[in-house]
Amino acid sequence: MAVKAGRKRRPAVAAREAHSGPVTLMGQILRGLALRLPEERERARLKMHEPGGSVDSMPVIDAAFELAVRRRFAPGTDLHEIASFVADVRVGFGPTIDVLAMEALIRRALGEETHVDDLDAKTVIELKCATLVAVHDVLSWSDADIDQLLAEAEALVRAKGFNPAVG
């Protein structure tokens, strides 16, 4: 993996590159969510509250969400199939899931022009995380599958010049 010119890789990233799972704090939180590992999620969440802990964390969520959506849905997927998936997510996660917003985020990840700019950051994060967990469940991913997706998301984020906090 190439390091972007002018950016130094954090020592913890270089030391743990052989590990196939997530190395960023946000990647570890997402792994804890998907695999229902509350201790892992909480440990990383607490570290995120330390100085510098939340640096460049949102791009990790964005990349993981987009990769998961693209693994679940092919480009041009019928809106009814997306709506059915989102309805199932709402059954599993409860009535607080904004189905129209989730559908719009999924469709945007698939390359369609949708209006999501008016969604607040908290809602976007919750919907993207719920989608990631739901795709994990629907596709019956193993621990290795979610680790691979999150490591790939982190690599994409670093390739774009971000330097997310590592744990």
N, CA and C atoms as a LAMMPS dump frame, in Angstrom:
ITEM: TIMESTEP
0
ITEM: NUMBER OF ATOMS
501
ITEM: BOX BOUNDS ff ff ff
-5.0000000000000000e+02 5.0000000000000000e+02
-5.0000000000000000e+02 5.0000000000000000e+02
-5.0000000000000000e+02 5.0000000000000000e+02
ITEM: ATOMS id mol type element x y z
1 1 1 N 0.857 -1.161 0
2 1 2 C 0 0 0
3 1 3 C 0.901 1.221 0
4 2 1 N 0.66 2.13 -0.901
5 2 2 C 1.481 3.33 -1.016
6 2 3 C 1.048 4.376 0.002
7 3 1 N 2.031 5.073 0.529
8 3 2 C 1.749 6.18 1.431
9 3 3 C 1.722 7.437 0.594
10 4 1 N 0.699 8.243 0.78
11 4 2 C 0.563 9.47 0.019
12 4 3 C 1.738 10.391 0.32
13 5 1 N 2.282 11.026 -0.719
14 5 2 C 3.424 11.917 -0.561
15 5 3 C 3.126 12.979 0.487
16 6 1 N 4.104 13.211 1.346
17 6 2 C 3.95 14.241 2.363
18 6 3 C 3.241 13.774 3.62
19 7 1 N 2.737 12.57 3.639
20 7 2 C 2.028 12.049 4.812
21 7 3 C 2.856 10.934 5.421
22 8 1 N 3.056 10.992 6.705
23 8 2 C 3.761 9.923 7.394
24 8 3 C 2.749 8.949 7.963
25 9 1 N 3.039 7.691 7.831
26 9 2 C 2.172 6.663 8.391
27 9 3 C 2.383 6.621 9.891
28 10 1 N 1.308 6.504 10.611
29 10 2 C 1.417 6.377 12.061
30 10 3 C 2.128 5.079 12.392
31 11 1 N 3.014 5.095 13.396
32 11 2 C 3.771 3.888 13.732
33 11 3 C 2.886 2.681 14.012
34 12 1 N 1.769 2.878 14.668
35 12 2 C 0.892 1.746 14.995
36 12 3 C 0.335 1.102 13.739
37 13 1 N 0.099 1.904 12.685
38 13 2 C -0.408 1.338 11.435
39 13 3 C 0.664 0.459 10.803
40 14 1 N 1.88 0.977 10.731
41 14 2 C 2.966 0.207 10.137
42 14 3 C 3.221 -1.079 10.914
43 15 1 N 3.146 -1 12.226
44 15 2 C 3.418 -2.173 13.063
45 15 3 C 2.342 -3.234 12.934
46 16 1 N 1.094 -2.816 12.64
47 16 2 C -0.006 -3.779 12.621
48 16 3 C -0.486 -4.103 11.214
49 17 1 N 0.262 -3.648 10.165
50 17 2 C -0.203 -3.851 8.807
51 17 3 C -0.398 -5.317 8.457
52 18 1 N 0.363 -6.205 9.049
53 18 2 C 0.216 -7.623 8.753
54 18 3 C -1.111 -8.166 9.273
55 19 1 N -1.672 -7.522 10.28
56 19 2 C -2.968 -7.926 10.834
57 19 3 C -4.054 -7.597 9.815
58 20 1 N -4.934 -8.516 9.558
59 20 2 C -5.922 -8.321 8.51
60 20 3 C -7.164 -7.559 8.967
61 21 1 N -7.327 -7.364 10.252
62 21 2 C -8.509 -6.68 10.758
63 21 3 C -8.303 -5.182 10.827
64 22 1 N -9.302 -4.47 11.319
65 22 2 C -9.208 -3.015 11.4
66 22 3 C -8.172 -2.572 12.428
67 23 1 N -7.445 -1.515 12.087
68 23 2 C -6.459 -0.96 13.006
69 23 3 C -6.894 0.4 13.538
70 24 1 N -7.835 1.041 12.86
71 24 2 C -8.285 2.35 13.335
72 24 3 C -9.304 2.17 14.452
73 25 1 N -9.415 3.205 15.27
74 25 2 C -10.406 3.15 16.345
75 25 3 C -11.812 2.996 15.777
76 26 1 N -12.121 3.751 14.716
77 26 2 C -13.456 3.636 14.137
78 26 3 C -13.662 2.265 13.514
79 27 1 N -12.651 1.712 12.875
80 27 2 C -12.761 0.365 12.322
81 27 3 C -13.039 -0.658 13.413
82 28 1 N -12.399 -0.485 14.566
83 28 2 C -12.619 -1.393 15.682
84 28 3 C -14.018 -1.238 16.273
85 29 1 N -14.516 -0.01 16.294
86 29 2 C -15.895 0.215 16.757
87 29 3 C -16.873 -0.462 15.808
88 30 1 N -16.668 -0.281 14.51
89 30 2 C -17.563 -0.895 13.523
90 30 3 C -17.5 -2.426 13.608
91 31 1 N -16.318 -2.963 13.831
92 31 2 C -16.175 -4.413 13.993
93 31 3 C -16.961 -4.875 15.222
94 32 1 N -16.832 -4.142 16.325
95 32 2 C -17.568 -4.483 17.541
96 32 3 C -19.069 -4.441 17.342
97 33 1 N -19.528 -3.46 16.555
98 33 2 C -20.964 -3.377 16.25
99 33 3 C -21.423 -4.582 15.437
100 34 1 N -20.709 -4.85 14.341
101 34 2 C -21.124 -5.912 13.42
102 34 3 C -21.086 -7.291 14.072
103 35 1 N -20.064 -7.515 14.906
104 35 2 C -19.893 -8.843 15.508
105 35 3 C -20.515 -8.968 16.897
106 36 1 N -21.198 -7.884 17.321
107 36 2 C -21.837 -7.869 18.646
108 36 3 C -20.81 -8.149 19.741
109 37 1 N -19.723 -7.367 19.703
110 37 2 C -18.657 -7.47 20.697
111 37 3 C -18.613 -6.159 21.47
112 38 1 N -19.478 -6.017 22.474
113 38 2 C -19.579 -4.728 23.168
114 38 3 C -18.288 -4.294 23.863
115 39 1 N -17.501 -5.229 24.353
116 39 2 C -16.256 -4.85 25.033
117 39 3 C -15.279 -4.222 24.051
118 40 1 N -15.144 -4.82 22.88
119 40 2 C -14.246 -4.287 21.848
120 40 3 C -14.719 -2.903 21.403
121 41 1 N -16.002 -2.789 21.174
122 41 2 C -16.577 -1.513 20.745
123 41 3 C -16.358 -0.435 21.807
124 42 1 N -16.606 -0.768 23.054
125 42 2 C -16.485 0.203 24.138
126 42 3 C -15.031 0.628 24.362
127 43 1 N -14.113 -0.316 24.276
128 43 2 C -12.695 0.006 24.447
129 43 3 C -12.254 1.035 23.406
130 44 1 N -12.617 0.804 22.155
131 44 2 C -12.244 1.745 21.087
132 44 3 C -12.997 3.062 21.243
133 45 1 N -14.247 2.997 21.653
134 45 2 C -15.037 4.226 21.827
135 45 3 C -14.42 5.122 22.89
136 46 1 N -13.97 4.535 23.987
137 46 2 C -13.338 5.319 25.048
138 46 3 C -12.043 5.968 24.561
139 47 1 N -11.274 5.238 23.759
140 47 2 C -10.039 5.802 23.208
141 47 3 C -10.33 6.953 22.249
142 48 1 N -11.475 6.891 21.588
143 48 2 C -11.827 7.978 20.659
144 48 3 C -12.054 9.288 21.394
145 49 1 N -12.368 9.221 22.678
146 49 2 C -12.604 10.435 23.457
147 49 3 C -11.308 11.054 23.978
148 50 1 N -10.188 10.371 23.755
149 50 2 C -8.89 10.925 24.121
150 50 3 C -8.48 11.938 23.053
151 51 1 N -7.562 12.848 23.375
152 51 2 C -7.115 13.832 22.373
153 51 3 C -6.629 13.149 21.09
154 52 1 N -7.16 13.581 19.964
155 52 2 C -6.796 13.025 18.668
156 52 3 C -7.474 11.73 18.318
157 53 1 N -8.291 11.202 19.2
158 53 2 C -8.907 9.896 18.992
159 53 3 C -9.946 9.838 17.897
160 54 1 N -10.566 10.961 17.603
161 54 2 C -11.612 10.934 16.574
162 54 3 C -11.136 11.494 15.235
163 55 1 N -9.829 11.716 15.101
164 55 2 C -9.285 12.266 13.861
165 55 3 C -9.657 11.38 12.678
166 56 1 N -10.21 11.989 11.651
167 56 2 C -10.526 11.317 10.386
168 56 3 C -11.336 10.036 10.553
169 57 1 N -12.266 10.01 11.515
170 57 2 C -13.048 8.79 11.737
171 57 3 C -14.233 8.672 10.767
172 58 1 N -14.839 9.784 10.399
173 58 2 C -16.009 9.717 9.511
174 58 3 C -15.688 9.09 8.154
175 59 1 N -14.545 9.375 7.552
176 59 2 C -14.256 8.703 6.276
177 59 3 C -14.202 7.181 6.379
178 60 1 N -13.851 6.646 7.547
179 60 2 C -13.843 5.186 7.729
180 60 3 C -15.276 4.662 7.687
181 61 1 N -16.189 5.355 8.342
182 61 2 C -17.608 4.965 8.304
183 61 3 C -18.113 5.023 6.864
184 62 1 N -17.81 6.12 6.185
185 62 2 C -18.268 6.289 4.8
186 62 3 C -17.767 5.16 3.897
187 63 1 N -16.477 4.862 3.99
188 63 2 C -15.895 3.828 3.133
189 63 3 C -16.456 2.444 3.454
190 64 1 N -16.575 2.122 4.738
191 64 2 C -17.118 0.813 5.127
192 64 3 C -18.56 0.667 4.655
193 65 1 N -19.337 1.726 4.81
194 65 2 C -20.729 1.718 4.358
195 65 3 C -20.801 1.469 2.85
196 66 1 N -20.033 2.219 2.085
197 66 2 C -20.09 2.075 0.625
198 66 3 C -19.649 0.687 0.179
199 67 1 N -18.596 0.164 0.775
200 67 2 C -18.158 -1.188 0.423
201 67 3 C -19.228 -2.223 0.755
202 68 1 N -19.839 -2.101 1.922
203 68 2 C -20.88 -3.054 2.32
204 68 3 C -22.072 -2.977 1.378
205 69 1 N -22.502 -1.76 1.051
206 69 2 C -23.65 -1.59 0.144
207 69 3 C -23.344 -2.207 -1.212
208 70 1 N -22.141 -1.986 -1.714
209 70 2 C -21.787 -2.523 -3.036
210 70 3 C -21.643 -4.04 -3.032
211 71 1 N -21.371 -4.607 -1.863
212 71 2 C -21.313 -6.07 -1.781
213 71 3 C -22.71 -6.664 -1.672
214 72 1 N -23.648 -5.902 -1.164
215 72 2 C -25.028 -6.386 -1.02
216 72 3 C -25.864 -6.141 -2.271
217 73 1 N -25.667 -4.986 -2.902
218 73 2 C -26.487 -4.585 -4.05
219 73 3 C -25.627 -4.333 -5.276
220 74 1 N -26.108 -4.799 -6.409
221 74 2 C -25.444 -4.503 -7.682
222 74 3 C -25.887 -3.12 -8.153
223 75 1 N -25.044 -2.45 -8.936
224 75 2 C -25.498 -1.181 -9.516
225 75 3 C -26.796 -1.399 -10.306
226 76 1 N -27.702 -0.455 -10.208
227 76 2 C -28.97 -0.574 -10.915
228 76 3 C -29.988 -1.462 -10.228
229 77 1 N -29.731 -1.844 -8.992
230 77 2 C -30.68 -2.668 -8.24
231 77 3 C -32.029 -1.963 -8.173
232 78 1 N -33.075 -2.727 -8.342
233 78 2 C -34.435 -2.208 -8.303
234 78 3 C -34.73 -1.582 -6.946
235 79 1 N -35.406 -0.454 -6.954
236 79 2 C -35.745 0.265 -5.729
237 79 3 C -36.557 -0.604 -4.772
238 80 1 N -37.384 -1.497 -5.3
239 80 2 C -38.19 -2.376 -4.443
240 80 3 C -37.3 -3.319 -3.617
241 81 1 N -36.201 -3.777 -4.197
242 81 2 C -35.292 -4.645 -3.466
243 81 3 C -34.611 -3.869 -2.326
244 82 1 N -34.215 -2.629 -2.618
245 82 2 C -33.606 -1.787 -1.585
246 82 3 C -34.636 -1.487 -0.495
247 83 1 N -35.856 -1.161 -0.903
248 83 2 C -36.911 -0.848 0.064
249 83 3 C -37.222 -2.056 0.953
250 84 1 N -37.21 -3.239 0.384
251 84 2 C -37.454 -4.454 1.164
252 84 3 C -36.338 -4.672 2.187
253 85 1 N -35.095 -4.47 1.774
254 85 2 C -33.96 -4.582 2.688
255 85 3 C -34.099 -3.591 3.835
256 86 1 N -34.405 -2.335 3.503
257 86 2 C -34.526 -1.29 4.521
258 86 3 C -35.684 -1.596 5.473
259 87 1 N -36.789 -2.121 4.949
260 87 2 C -37.914 -2.497 5.811
261 87 3 C -37.484 -3.572 6.809
262 88 1 N -36.68 -4.533 6.346
263 88 2 C -36.169 -5.573 7.247
264 88 3 C -35.241 -4.974 8.299
265 89 1 N -34.419 -3.999 7.893
266 89 2 C -33.528 -3.329 8.848
267 89 3 C -34.36 -2.636 9.921
268 90 1 N -35.427 -1.988 9.498
269 90 2 C -36.281 -1.282 10.465
270 90 3 C -36.921 -2.256 11.45
271 91 1 N -37.313 -3.422 10.977
272 91 2 C -37.872 -4.437 11.88
273 91 3 C -36.827 -4.83 12.919
274 92 1 N -35.586 -5.004 12.479
275 92 2 C -34.525 -5.425 13.386
276 92 3 C -34.025 -4.335 14.319
277 93 1 N -33.999 -3.086 13.82
278 93 2 C -33.417 -1.991 14.606
279 93 3 C -34.453 -1.071 15.238
280 94 1 N -35.695 -1.217 14.852
281 94 2 C -36.743 -0.42 15.482
282 94 3 C -37.237 0.738 14.637
283 95 1 N -38.311 1.351 15.1
284 95 2 C -39.002 2.383 14.318
285 95 3 C -38.231 3.693 14.19
286 96 1 N -37.112 3.836 14.881
287 96 2 C -36.356 5.08 14.748
288 96 3 C -35.584 5.151 13.43
289 97 1 N -35.489 4.03 12.719
290 97 2 C -34.801 4.02 11.421
291 97 3 C -35.622 4.819 10.42
292 98 1 N -35.015 5.835 9.854
293 98 2 C -35.648 6.656 8.814
294 98 3 C -35.475 5.919 7.482
295 99 1 N -36.53 5.233 7.057
296 99 2 C -36.431 4.367 5.881
297 99 3 C -36.115 5.153 4.609
298 100 1 N -36.717 6.306 4.44
299 100 2 C -36.458 7.083 3.228
300 100 3 C -35.013 7.573 3.185
301 101 1 N -34.506 7.994 4.327
302 101 2 C -33.113 8.456 4.382
303 101 3 C -32.151 7.291 4.131
304 102 1 N -32.426 6.128 4.721
305 102 2 C -31.558 4.974 4.51
306 102 3 C -31.574 4.552 3.047
307 103 1 N -32.762 4.516 2.456
308 103 2 C -32.852 4.178 1.031
309 103 3 C -32.043 5.161 0.193
310 104 1 N -32.149 6.446 0.493
311 104 2 C -31.423 7.465 -0.263
312 104 3 C -29.908 7.293 -0.115
313 105 1 N -29.445 7.005 1.098
314 105 2 C -28.008 6.79 1.307
315 105 3 C -27.509 5.567 0.538
316 106 1 N -28.284 4.501 0.556
317 106 2 C -27.905 3.286 -0.18
318 106 3 C -27.878 3.571 -1.677
319 107 1 N -28.896 4.236 -2.179
320 107 2 C -28.947 4.542 -3.61
321 107 3 C -27.798 5.454 -4.024
322 108 1 N -27.436 6.403 -3.165
323 108 2 C -26.291 7.277 -3.474
324 108 3 C -25.002 6.458 -3.522
325 109 1 N -24.834 5.514 -2.598
326 109 2 C -23.638 4.669 -2.599
327 109 3 C -23.546 3.828 -3.866
328 110 1 N -24.687 3.569 -4.476
329 110 2 C -24.722 2.802 -5.725
330 110 3 C -24.578 3.691 -6.952
331 111 1 N -24.378 5.003 -6.723
332 111 2 C -24.112 5.909 -7.832
333 111 3 C -25.284 6.738 -8.309
334 112 1 N -26.424 6.583 -7.656
335 112 2 C -27.606 7.342 -8.056
336 112 3 C -27.592 8.713 -7.381
337 113 1 N -28.09 9.707 -8.075
338 113 2 C -28.208 11.034 -7.488
339 113 3 C -29.417 11.051 -6.561
340 114 1 N -29.166 11.278 -5.295
341 114 2 C -30.248 11.371 -4.31
342 114 3 C -29.981 12.562 -3.413
343 115 1 N -31.01 13.032 -2.763
344 115 2 C -30.895 14.193 -1.885
345 115 3 C -30.72 13.725 -0.445
346 116 1 N -29.495 13.863 0.073
347 116 2 C -29.214 13.483 1.456
348 116 3 C -28.478 14.593 2.207
349 117 1 N -28.262 15.71 1.545
350 117 2 C -27.465 16.786 2.135
351 117 3 C -28.111 17.418 3.359
352 118 1 N -29.429 17.287 3.504
353 118 2 C -30.098 17.897 4.647
354 118 3 C -30.13 16.985 5.887
355 119 1 N -29.564 15.788 5.772
356 119 2 C -29.531 14.876 6.916
357 119 3 C -28.44 15.322 7.888
358 120 1 N -28.752 15.295 9.183
359 120 2 C -27.743 15.67 10.167
360 120 3 C -26.729 14.536 10.319
361 121 1 N -25.544 14.885 10.785
362 121 2 C -24.437 13.928 10.887
363 121 3 C -24.791 12.724 11.76
364 122 1 N -25.465 12.948 12.872
365 122 2 C -25.831 11.847 13.771
366 122 3 C -26.712 10.826 13.055
367 123 1 N -27.69 11.301 12.3
368 123 2 C -28.583 10.409 11.559
369 123 3 C -27.807 9.624 10.51
370 124 1 N -26.937 10.3 9.783
371 124 2 C -26.143 9.635 8.744
372 124 3 C -25.278 8.539 9.359
373 125 1 N -24.618 8.845 10.46
374 125 2 C -23.767 7.857 11.12
375 125 3 C -24.594 6.656 11.577
376 126 1 N -25.727 6.916 12.223
377 126 2 C -26.573 5.817 12.703
378 126 3 C -27.067 4.946 11.551
379 127 1 N -27.5 5.568 10.467
380 127 2 C -28.021 4.804 9.332
381 127 3 C -26.923 4.014 8.633
382 128 1 N -25.755 4.614 8.488
383 128 2 C -24.648 3.9 7.844
384 128 3 C -24.185 2.729 8.699
385 129 1 N -24.117 2.912 9.997
386 129 2 C -23.723 1.816 10.893
387 129 3 C -24.77 0.702 10.894
388 130 1 N -26.036 1.066 10.948
389 130 2 C -27.109 0.059 10.918
390 130 3 C -27.081 -0.715 9.606
391 131 1 N -26.815 -0.023 8.506
392 131 2 C -26.731 -0.693 7.204
393 131 3 C -25.572 -1.679 7.185
394 132 1 N -24.413 -1.263 7.68
395 132 2 C -23.252 -2.15 7.727
396 132 3 C -23.564 -3.415 8.527
397 133 1 N -24.158 -3.253 9.691
398 133 2 C -24.503 -4.403 10.538
399 133 3 C -25.522 -5.297 9.823
400 134 1 N -26.516 -4.692 9.201
401 134 2 C -27.551 -5.465 8.515
402 134 3 C -26.974 -6.24 7.325
403 135 1 N -26.101 -5.608 6.548
404 135 2 C -25.477 -6.309 5.423
405 135 3 C -24.645 -7.476 5.949
406 136 1 N -23.912 -7.257 7.024
407 136 2 C -23.142 -8.329 7.659
408 136 3 C -24.05 -9.501 7.992
409 137 1 N -25.203 -9.212 8.578
410 137 2 C -26.138 -10.261 8.984
411 137 3 C -26.767 -10.957 7.776
412 138 1 N -27.232 -10.182 6.818
413 138 2 C -27.93 -10.741 5.65
414 138 3 C -26.995 -11.642 4.835
415 139 1 N -25.742 -11.209 4.683
416 139 2 C -24.803 -11.991 3.885
417 139 3 C -24.073 -13.056 4.71
418 140 1 N -24.415 -13.151 6
419 140 2 C -23.814 -14.148 6.901
420 140 3 C -22.29 -14.119 6.846
421 141 1 N -21.751 -12.911 6.968
422 141 2 C -20.297 -12.767 6.93
423 141 3 C -19.653 -13.396 8.158
424 142 1 N -18.478 -13.922 7.95
425 142 2 C -17.657 -14.425 9.051
426 142 3 C -16.887 -13.257 9.667
427 143 1 N -16.209 -13.525 10.766
428 143 2 C -15.342 -12.51 11.365
429 143 3 C -14.305 -12.044 10.343
430 144 1 N -13.748 -12.993 9.608
431 144 2 C -12.731 -12.654 8.602
432 144 3 C -13.3 -11.767 7.499
433 145 1 N -14.566 -11.988 7.12
434 145 2 C -15.197 -11.166 6.082
435 145 3 C -15.323 -9.712 6.526
436 146 1 N -15.776 -9.487 7.761
437 146 2 C -15.934 -8.109 8.238
438 146 3 C -14.564 -7.483 8.46
439 147 1 N -13.597 -8.27 8.935
440 147 2 C -12.236 -7.755 9.089
441 147 3 C -11.667 -7.309 7.747
442 148 1 N -11.896 -8.101 6.716
443 148 2 C -11.39 -7.766 5.385
444 148 3 C -12.045 -6.483 4.868
445 149 1 N -13.355 -6.377 5.007
446 149 2 C -14.057 -5.176 4.552
447 149 3 C -13.54 -3.94 5.286
448 150 1 N -13.38 -4.025 6.594
449 150 2 C -12.934 -2.869 7.367
450 150 3 C -11.487 -2.511 7.061
451 151 1 N -10.636 -3.508 6.875
452 151 2 C -9.246 -3.224 6.492
453 151 3 C -9.212 -2.556 5.116
454 152 1 N -10.047 -3.003 4.213
455 152 2 C -10.134 -2.388 2.882
456 152 3 C -10.639 -0.946 2.983
457 153 1 N -11.631 -0.716 3.833
458 153 2 C -12.145 0.647 4.028
459 153 3 C -11.048 1.556 4.575
460 154 1 N -10.297 1.058 5.549
461 154 2 C -9.209 1.861 6.118
462 154 3 C -8.142 2.173 5.078
463 155 1 N -7.828 1.195 4.238
464 155 2 C -6.833 1.41 3.186
465 155 3 C -7.317 2.471 2.193
466 156 1 N -8.597 2.422 1.839
467 156 2 C -9.156 3.429 0.933
468 156 3 C -9.062 4.828 1.541
469 157 1 N -9.351 4.916 2.816
470 157 2 C -9.313 6.198 3.513
471 157 3 C -7.885 6.748 3.536
472 158 1 N -6.924 5.884 3.853
473 158 2 C -5.525 6.326 3.865
474 158 3 C -5.061 6.719 2.469
475 159 1 N -5.518 5.992 1.453
476 159 2 C -5.135 6.312 0.073
477 159 3 C -5.665 7.682 -0.355
478 160 1 N -6.747 8.133 0.269
479 160 2 C -7.305 9.452 -0.029
480 160 3 C -6.618 10.56 0.76
481 161 1 N -5.621 10.193 1.575
482 161 2 C -4.863 11.189 2.318
483 161 3 C -5.317 11.413 3.747
484 162 1 N -6.296 10.664 4.208
485 162 2 C -6.724 10.78 5.608
486 162 3 C -5.807 9.927 6.474
487 163 1 N -5.765 10.245 7.738
488 163 2 C -4.915 9.526 8.679
489 163 3 C -5.711 9.245 9.954
490 164 1 N -6.669 8.295 9.88
491 164 2 C -7.535 8.049 11.045
492 164 3 C -6.767 7.527 12.253
493 165 1 N -7.268 7.89 13.413
494 165 2 C -6.641 7.471 14.67
495 165 3 C -6.658 5.956 14.796
496 166 1 N -5.552 5.407 15.268
497 166 2 C -5.426 3.967 15.432
498 166 3 C -5.452 3.615 16.914
499 167 1 N -5.778 2.35 17.184
500 167 2 C -5.923 1.918 18.572
501 167 3 C -4.881 1.006 19.028
